[in-house]
Structure formats: C-alpha cells, structure tokens
C-alpha cells in the first residue's frame, strides 16, 4: 500500500509542477500583487482536485473510460472556458487590470475561477485517471483514501503557495506594473492556446 501511495504522490507532483492553466492563473494573480486572491484561487484549484480524486475513488474514472462522451463534454467545457478567458484578457483590458471575471472585486469569483479552471481541465482528469487505471480501488480502506487526499492537498498547496510567495515579492510586482499590458496579453494568449489545443485535440 505504501508503494502505491508513493506512486500517486510522485505522479501528482509531476502533474502539479507541469505548467498549465492553474499555474498561469496563480502566477498572474501573484505578479499583479493580489496575494489574497491568488490563495483563494489555489483553494478553488485544490477543491476541484479533491473532487476528481473522490470521484475516481467511487469509480467515476470507469465511467469516462466506458462512456467517452462524458470526457468529451469536459474537454469542450475546458477548451471553450480557457479560450474565453484568454480572449477576455487580450481584448478586454481596462486600466491595466486583469479581466478574470465580470466582477473581479468579489473574491468569491476568484475562488470559483480557480475551481472552474481545474474542474474543466482535461490534464487534471488525465493524470488522475492514469493514476487509478491500474489500481483496484476496492482493496483499499478509508485510511488509505484519507492519506491520498491529504497528500494531494499537501503537494498542491505547497507548490502553488511557493509560486505565490515567490512571485508576489516587490521586484516581481514592480516588473509587472511596468509591463502590465504586455504581460496581460501574453497570459491571455497562453490561456487561448491552451483552450485551442484542447479543442483541436478533440478533432478526429
């Protein structure tokens, strides 16, 4: 059991540090000096991750394997949502502020943004599904499940918190303020490319 837990931790560590939409959102909030909102986004990301892990523990990964249409829906939602965020950042800039949501001042929207980006992120689902593909979950008790969930929270929390603490330092914020429009458009372009890549991958 300990070997399987170690395997899950290693795979998830690789998944978390791989640059993707979660990292881009966290990075852009941190460099904009919005540390509190960055941590709220991290909380949303972690809650979405826990949802997918719990879903796989109850066998939902088999649903995606047996009924690909459900996975296709996740891909479509994730692709279009990232494309929407990207285009909004590129064309919707006002006074140098990131256009994360319609009402950015409401912190709950940042939490929902982090949750939505991760819950519709096919990469998250692919990594988690690959973890459980060769594991017979029925053989494990509740203690093992709790250990896995705690490990996932710890790994995700430590990594994204490190990103926020590092990039929210004064020199990074000053750099951001100097190039805010260019950085926002680059972030928007990256979001758009992630979304397009997901949508293109759906094509036969």
ABEGO torsion letter per residue (X at the ends): XAAAAAAAAAAAAAAAABBBAAAAAAAAAAAAGBAAAAAAAAAAAAAAAAAAAAAAAAGAAAAAAABAAAAAAAAAAAAAAAAAAAAAAAAABBGGBBBABABAABAAAAAAAAAAAAAABAAAAAAAAAAAAABBAAABBAAAAAAAAAAAAAAAAAAAAAAAAAAABAAAAAAAAAAAAAAAAAAAAAAAAAAAAAAAAABX
